[in-house]
Amino acid sequence: MEKQTVQITITANLDYSSMIRHVAGEVFESAKFSKAWCGRLKLVVDELFMNAVKYGSTKDKSLVYITFEFDKDAVQFTIEDDGTGPKAKSAEELRAVIQKNESNNDLTRTSGRGLALIAKMWTDGMQVAQSTYGGIGIGFTKKLENAEKPPENAPMELPILSPEQAPANLPTTAVTPTLRPQTPMGAPTGSPIGSQIGKGPVYTVKLSGEIDQSNMAQKIAPVTEQVNAMPNGAVLELDLSELVYINSTFIGNLAGWYRTIQQKQGSLRLLHATEPVKEILTLVGLINVIEMVD
Amino acid sequence: MPTTANITINSVEGNNAIKVIHVAGELDESNLPQFESAITPIMEDKSVKVLIFNFMELKFMNSKVIGFFAYLYTTLSKDKRRIIFASYNQTIHDILALVGLDKLVDSAPTLDVAIQDAYKLINPE
């Protein structure tokens, strides 16, 4: 297949988002991406279009320039703005923001800067450059050969180690079953939903250091093991006093533990979370959901 | 050609504690304010204990919409009220999974299962 090019020049207005996504879907389908991947890449296009309109352009006055190029191997997408928007950045500034959020895996901000992680997971690379139209040109490449299976490092694909698989050296975690007098966990009386929960034994797991993709499986194995093993009505306390960094995949696991424990009529408490961890929990709203103890 | 979404809200068999919100079309930042306007009254009505979002005909939502659902989840959770996502497709699942919302919010493969789950939530044995 010879390289095909589709170019769109359109007024900066989010009302055109649907049309841009539709064209993107047609392009990715023509390039032979699976339906699942067409959906993922459409989202990336949508995020880039939204950013170009909101931050890089003057609504209804600026033009946005979109280019799709594809052949039998890959697709390349680029969008350029005129840089007249309220929060326009230079290419260098935007590169720095993306790089900062890439390395932090900061999924808590899922638009704009969170685009960094979406792009990292779902594309083969992003490019940022100064545009001849005055603003920024930003784009991505995706090869067909890299789109033949679900993306790597997606939170739902994280391997959960069984007790037999857990590595022997777990220097920063400890599981301490602690029996305490049964105490109702504050469930409202007379409420049609829920019942008295968390009246059983209390288990404590300490997490410390930094948790990211490089050590996720090792760090969380004791917690997952404890969540699976604890009886109905039990309490799991996570001691976070020495935990200084968590990434979005950990957040996904935390949400999963919370839900499993709820289903067991138990309770999850987070003890002594450090400020950086509290900040992330606040951003995703989990601080309002999971009991925090200072 | 603004993004369009059709939103219909029903109670389940006259049971006001469970609301089903059928969302068809696409949701993004351009029509999110209208979506929020439709959902906010239900969110503020504390007699509604379970909100079921039927996504069978929802083709797309972006990160801004996810942010609203995350806010909705945390707001309702304070009063022990719940959300169930029903019948979402791969695209919707991917973005929910990206931020971990699929692990936080209950989901059901079909609307019927979601309604059964909702009854169990408001009438625990």
Chai-1 contact restraints between the chains, C-beta under 6 A:
chainA,res_idxA,chainB,res_idxB,connection_type,confidence,min_distance_angstrom,max_distance_angstrom,comment,restraint_id
A,L14,B,E29,contact,1.0,0.0,6.0,A-B,restraint_1
A,L14,B,S30,contact,1.0,0.0,6.0,A-B,restraint_2
A,D15,B,P2,contact,1.0,0.0,6.0,A-B,restraint_3
A,D15,B,S30,contact,1.0,0.0,6.0,A-B,restraint_4
A,S17,B,T3,contact,1.0,0.0,6.0,A-B,restraint_5
A,S17,B,D28,contact,1.0,0.0,6.0,A-B,restraint_6
A,S17,B,S30,contact,1.0,0.0,6.0,A-B,restraint_7
A,S18,B,T3,contact,1.0,0.0,6.0,A-B,restraint_8
A,S18,B,E26,contact,1.0,0.0,6.0,A-B,restraint_9
A,M19,B,M1,contact,1.0,0.0,6.0,A-B,restraint_10
A,A36,B,Q90,contact,1.0,0.0,6.0,A-B,restraint_11
A,G39,B,T91,contact,1.0,0.0,6.0,A-B,restraint_12
A,R40,B,D94,contact,1.0,0.0,6.0,A-B,restraint_13
A,D46,B,N62,contact,1.0,0.0,6.0,A-B,restraint_14
A,M50,B,E29,contact,1.0,0.0,6.0,A-B,restraint_15
A,L107,B,V99,contact,1.0,0.0,6.0,A-B,restraint_16
A,T110,B,S63,contact,1.0,0.0,6.0,A-B,restraint_17
A,T110,B,I66,contact,1.0,0.0,6.0,A-B,restraint_18
A,T110,B,V99,contact,1.0,0.0,6.0,A-B,restraint_19
A,S111,B,S63,contact,1.0,0.0,6.0,A-B,restraint_20
A,S111,B,K64,contact,1.0,0.0,6.0,A-B,restraint_21
A,P155,B,G100,contact,1.0,0.0,6.0,A-B,restraint_22
A,M156,B,A97,contact,1.0,0.0,6.0,A-B,restraint_23
A,S191,B,K80,contact,1.0,0.0,6.0,A-B,restraint_24
A,P192,B,I122,contact,1.0,0.0,6.0,A-B,restraint_25
A,I193,B,K49,contact,1.0,0.0,6.0,A-B,restraint_26
A,I193,B,K80,contact,1.0,0.0,6.0,A-B,restraint_27
A,I193,B,L121,contact,1.0,0.0,6.0,A-B,restraint_28
A,G194,B,K80,contact,1.0,0.0,6.0,A-B,restraint_29
A,I251,B,G100,contact,1.0,0.0,6.0,A-B,restraint_30
A,G252,B,G100,contact,1.0,0.0,6.0,A-B,restraint_31
A,G252,B,K103,contact,1.0,0.0,6.0,A-B,restraint_32
A,A255,B,G100,contact,1.0,0.0,6.0,A-B,restraint_33
A,A255,B,K103,contact,1.0,0.0,6.0,A-B,restraint_34
A,A255,B,L104,contact,1.0,0.0,6.0,A-B,restraint_35
A,G256,B,K103,contact,1.0,0.0,6.0,A-B,restraint_36
A,G285,B,A70,contact,1.0,0.0,6.0,A-B,restraint_37
A,G285,B,T74,contact,1.0,0.0,6.0,A-B,restraint_38
A,N288,B,T74,contact,1.0,0.0,6.0,A-B,restraint_39
A,V289,B,T74,contact,1.0,0.0,6.0,A-B,restraint_40
A,V289,B,S77,contact,1.0,0.0,6.0,A-B,restraint_41
